[in-house]
Amino acid sequence: MDKTFQKRNFITIFTKGDWISKLSYVIPGAGNIFRGQVIKGLLFLLLGICYLIFMVQKGAGFLRDLVTLGDTLQGMNFNEALGIYEMSEGDNSMLILLFGVVAVVITVSYLAIWLFSIYSGEAARANAAAGKKVRNFVEDVKSLANENIRFLLLAVPVTGLLVFTVMPLIYMILMAFTNYDQDHQPPGNLFDWVGVTNFFTLLSAGDRLSATFWPVLGWTLIWGVAATFSCYFGGMILAMIINSKGIRFKKFWRTIFVFTMAIPSFISLRVVATMLGERGIINVLLQQWGFTESALPFLSNVTWARVSVILVNFWIGVPVTMLMVSGILMNIPGELYESAKLDGAGPVTTFRKITFPYMWFVTTPYLIANLISNFNNFNPIFFLTGGEPHTLTYYKGAGKTDLLVTWLYKLTKDSNDYNLAATIGIIIFLISAVFTLISFSRSGSMKNEEGFQ
């Protein structure tokens, strides 16, 4: 491509281009057709026609209904000829929102294709102006296996991303701006746009909903920090003990601790929940051995339940950290320890000056990702306590050990408050994204990519 083409953008292609370039803005593929790439131009034109047909037949209606989310209720009408009541179909806000999202995604995707057709036509013009050969359709197809292979490899993943990730994500985000709750269930009833009301209701003070959100958020943050750092330091200490020179049968001890990873976590959690119950084996043994006269409230008392889930999560999560840290310990240069020993440094100083800084440098990205993962760690809470113990001061079944993610699940499954669940999902995403970006940008792993000094 010549310098003229490289300097042109979406606007200058139109203002400085000839009539063919201007026509390509109105007729997709015109720039390719009139410059010798007929098949490629016809494909762009065909896609444009298909999009136009879709918009005329369905798409425009989908976008129009998206504004109101429906206005006709389902009801019963009396049929005088038959003498009976018949059900009359109404609008379905849920389907209207879904089809509207589909129409928006298709429109945005076509705009990207339309923009690509303009630049493709301009590329053909620039090559012709520079005296270069304009590639035909066969040569364009062959280029997909060479310099343009990225388009071939990304086609299926991008399509899957749009269908299975982008559209559901947009649908969920938009749901947070509606009143789609148990009182507005289609098709019997309609829901409507309410703006940012759900966010104000959750975050404002004085409402029962907000009086549930803030304590649950606080416990979520406490849980995330406790679950992450207990497993991190516990696994680190365990790995250092096993890797010590005086310890024999290192592989055997690693295997013993890794056994907890061989069993699916939800099975382990359900078994432990049974063991910690009032009539579970732990309480039975404690009473038989005379340590306590009555059953301990491992899962029925707020403090006991929260401590219990942290300890059980510690038991499940420590082996993962132990394996990771073991690999890091084996890769710390031995010269560092030898130099420290010659300088008279003891075990504590060696750990503080060499081992821990090295592991912290290497594992910071893992630690940040694990912290975010624990904020949304559904299994330990749901399968161990189910969010219990419950309290009447919380909103609709939320419990004292519920995280935001488990409360979100209850809002959708038990009370059909999809709007609140979507709102909480957005808040979780914002907290996680902001924390991740700030943490990664300030970590030593990002600032010093060359390595640990």
N, C-alpha and C positions, 0 to 999 in steps of 0.2 A: 504494500500500500504506500502511496506517496504522502508527502508531508501535508498536502492540501486536505486529504481525507483524515489524517490523524488529528488535524486541528479542528475539524468540524464536529459539532455536537448535534443534539436533536433539533435545536433551533436553526443553527447555521446551515444544516443540510437543506432546510426548506428555503431560507432567505437567500442563500448563495447558489442553490442548485438550479438546474434547468427544469423544464416543464415536466420531464419524466420523474425527477426527484419529488417535485411538488405533487404529482399525480399519485405517487406511492403512498402519500398520507391519506388519500381518499380511497384508493383501490389497493388493497394489500397485494403485494407481489408484483405490482406494475413495474417497479424499478428493475426487477430481475427479468421479467418477460421481455421488455423492450431492449434489454442489454444482453440477450442471448441465453439466459438461464430460464428457458421456458417452463420446463417441468417443475423446477423449484418455485418459480413464480406462481404457477398454477396451483401448487400445493398450498402456498400462502393464501391464494384467492379462495380455494376450496374451504380452508379453515375459516376464513372470514365469512363466507356464505353460510356455513354450518352455524357459526355463532349468531349471525343475523337471524336465521330461521329459528334458532332456539329462543332468542330474545323476543321475537314476534309471537311465537306460539306459547311459550311458557315463562321465559326469564323475566320479561317486563312485569308480568303479573306477580311473580314471586317477589320481586323487589318492591312493587307497589304494596302488596299485602304485608311486607316486612315492616312498613311504617305503622300499621295499626295492630298487627298480630291477630286480625280477625275481628268481626263485629256482629256475626250472626250466631246466636246461641242455638244449641240443640234443644228441641222441644217436642211436645205432643200436639198434633193438629187433628181435629175431628173431620173424618171423611163422611160427608153426608150421604154419598151414594152407597157406601158400604155400611154406614152406621157404626163405625168403629173409630177409635183413636189410632193414629199412625205416628210413628216416630219420624220427625223431620230432621234431616242432616243439618248440622251447623258447621261452623269453622272449627278447625283444630289448631290452636295457637302453637302447639309443639311442632306439628308438621310444617306450619307456615314459617316458623323460625328456622327449621332445618332446611327447607327448600330455599329460603332466602339466603342462608349461608352458602348453600351450594351455588346459587346464582352469583353471589359476590365473588366466590373463589374462581368460578369459571370466567367471570368478567375480568378479574385481575390477571388470570393466566392468559387470557386472550390478549389483553393489553401488552403483556410481555412478548407474546408472539408477534403482535403487530409492530411493536418497537423493533424487534429483531429483524422483521422483514424490511423495515426502512433502512437499518444499518447494513443489511445484506445487499440491498439494491445499491446503496452508496459505495459499498466495497467493490461491487462489480463496475460501477462507474469509474472509481479511482484506478482500478487495474487497467481498464480500457484506456483511460487518459494517459497512463504511464507507459503504454505500449505492451503491457503484460497480457498474457492469455487469460481470458475469463473461463473459469472452470465450468464444465458441463455437469449434468446431474450425476453421471457415473463416477466422475472424478470426485465429486462431493461425497458420494457414498463411500468411495475407497478411502477418503481422508479420515473417515470415522475410525478406521483401524490404525491410523498413523497420528498425525499432528492434532486431529480433533477427536481422539479417542475418549477424552474426558466427557464429551457430550453423550457418547454411546454408553459409557459406564454409569453416568449420573442419571440417565433417562428414567430407568426403573426406580431407583431409590427416591428421586425427587417426586415422581408420581405417587409412590407409596406414602411419602411424607405428606403430600398435599391431602390425600384421601384419608389416611388413618391417623394423622397427627394434627395438621393445620385446621382442617374443617371441624373435628371434634373440639379442638382447643378454642376456636372462635365461637362455636356453639356454647361451650361452657362459660366463656367470658361474657357473652351477651346475656346469658341466663341470669347473671348476677345483677343485671340492670332491669329485671322484671319482678313481678310479684307472683312468680310460679311457686306456690306453696300448696298446702293441703286444702286451702279454701278456693283455689283456682286450678282445678284439675281438668284438662281437656279429655274427651270432647264434651263432657257435661257442662263445663264452665270454661271461660277464657281467661288468660292472663294478659297483662299489658305492661308497657314500659313504665318504670317508676324512677328512672334516673339513678342517682347515687344514694337513694333513700336507704337501701340495705347497708351501705357502708356507714352512713351516719348512725343508723340504729345500732350496729355492732360496736362502733367506736365511741359513741357518746355515753355519758354517765347518766345514771338514774333509771335506766331501763333494765328489766330482768334479763334480757338478751345480752346486753353489754356487761351486766353483772356476772354473767357466765363466761363471756368471751375473755375478759381480762384475766381472771384466775386460771382459766384453762391455758391461755397463752403463757402466763407466768410459769405454770407447771411444765409446759412443753419446753420452755427454755431451760429450766432447771434439769429436766430429764435429759435433754440433748447434751448439755455440758457434762452431767454426771455420768451418763452412759458412755460418752465418747472417751473422756479422760480416765475413767476408772479402767476401762478395757485397754486403753493405750499404755498407761503406766504399769498396769498389772501384767500385760503381755510383755512389756519391756523388761520388767524385773524377772519374770519367769524365764524369758529367753536368756538373760544374762546369767542366771543361776545354772540353767541347763548347759550353756556354752562355757561355763567355767572349766578350767583345766583339771580341777580335782574331781569333777563329776564323771562317773563311768556310765556306760550304756545310754549315751545321749539319744540315739535313735529310738530306743525303747521308751524313754520318757516323753519324747515328742509325740510318739504314736499314741501313748496313753491319753495325753491331753487333746489330741486331735480327734479322739473318738466322738466327742460331742458334736463335731462337724459332720460325722457320717450319718447321723439321724436327722431327718427334717426338723427344723426348729419348732414348727407348730405342734409336732408330736411331743417333743421334749417339754414344751410349755404346758400342754394339757396334762401331761403326767405330773409335772411339778405342781400345777394348780390343784390337782387331786391330793397330792401329798401334803400340801400346805393348808388344806381345808380343816374345818373344826374337827372332823372325824377322820382326817388323813393320818397316814402312818407316822408323820413327825410329831403331831400333837399326841397321838396315842402312846408313842414311845416316851415322850417327855413326861407324861402323866404316870406311866407305869414305872419309870425309873425314879420318880419322886422329885423331879425338877420343878414341876408346877402342879397345882391342884386343879386348874381348869384349862381349857383349850386356849392357846394363844391366838389372838386375832390377826394372823398373818395377812389375810386378804379382806377382813371386814372393818379394820380400823384404818383411818386415812394415813397416819404416819407409818404404821406397820406395812400397809399395802405398798406405799411408795418406796420404802426401803427395800421391800421384798422384790419388787420388779427390777430395781437397780442391781441388787445382788444376783438375781437369776440371769439377768442380761449380762452381767459380768462373767458368770460361769460359761455362758454360751459364746460370748464375744472374745474372751481372752485368747483362746487358741489361734484365732485368725491373726491377731496382732503378734502373738508369739512367733508364728511362722514367718511373718514379714520381717520382724525385727531380727530374727535369727539369720536371715539372708543378708541383712545390712551389716550385722556384727562381723560376719565372715568376710566382708569386703572392706572393712576399715583397715587402712594400711598399717601393718605391724610396726613400721618404723616410727610411727607416732607414739606408740606405747613404749617402745624401747628408749626413745629420746626422753619421754616423761620419766621413765624409771631411772635413767642416768641422772636426771635433774633432781631426783629424790622425791618425786610425786607419789603419794599413796593412792589406794584404790578410790577414795572419795574424790580426791583432786583429779585423778585420771578420768573418772566418770563425769565430773562437772566441767572439765576443760576439753575433753576429747570425745568421749562416747556420746553423751547427751547432745552436745551441739551438732555432731555429725548426723545422728539419727533425726534430730529436729529438722535439720536442713533438708534431708532426703525425704522425710515423711510428712512435711507440711502440707503438700497438696492432698495426700491421702487423708490427713487429719481433718482438713477443711471439708472434703467430700464426705467423710464419715460423720462429721458433726451435722451437716445438712441432712444426711441419710437418717440419722437418729431423730431429728426433728419430725421426720415423717415415718418413723419406725412403727408400723402398724401392729406387727405380730406380737411382740412381748406384752403390750397392754391388752390387746383384744383377746388373746388366747389365755393369758394368765389371770387377769382380773375382770375383763370385759368392761373396764372403765369404772367398776365399783370401788368403793362403796358409793351408793347413790345418795343424793341430797335433794330435799324439796326446794332449796334456794336456787338450784340451777335450772336451766331452761330445757324442758322436754327430754328427760332421761339422761342428761349428761352427768357423769360421775366424777368423783374427786381424783381419779387416776387417768381420766380421759385426756388424750392429746388432742390437738386441733384436728388431726387427721382421723382419729377414731370418732370424735364428735361429728365431724363432717359426714362420716359413714352412717352414723345413727340418724342424722338429719335427713338423709336421702332414703334410707331403708325403713325407718320406723315412722317418721312423721311427714315424709314427702315434702320437706321444705327445701326444694332444689335451689331456690334463689339464694337462701342463706348459705347452703353448702358451696355453691359456686363463688359466693363472696368470700367465704373463708379460704377457698382454694386460691383465689387471686391474692389474698393477703399473705398466705403461706409462700406463694411464689415470690412476691415482692420482698419479703423478709429474707428468704433464701438467696435470691439473686443479688440483693444489695450487700448482704454479708459476704457472699462468695466473691464478688468483684472487689470489694475493699480488702478482704483478707488475702486474696491471691496477689493483688497489686502491691501489697506491702510486705509480702513474705520474702524471705531471703532467696528462695528458689527462683522467684521471678526477677528479683533485682540483680542476682549474681548467677546467671545461667551457666557461667563457665565452670562452676564447681565450688566445692567447699574448700575454704582456705583455713 
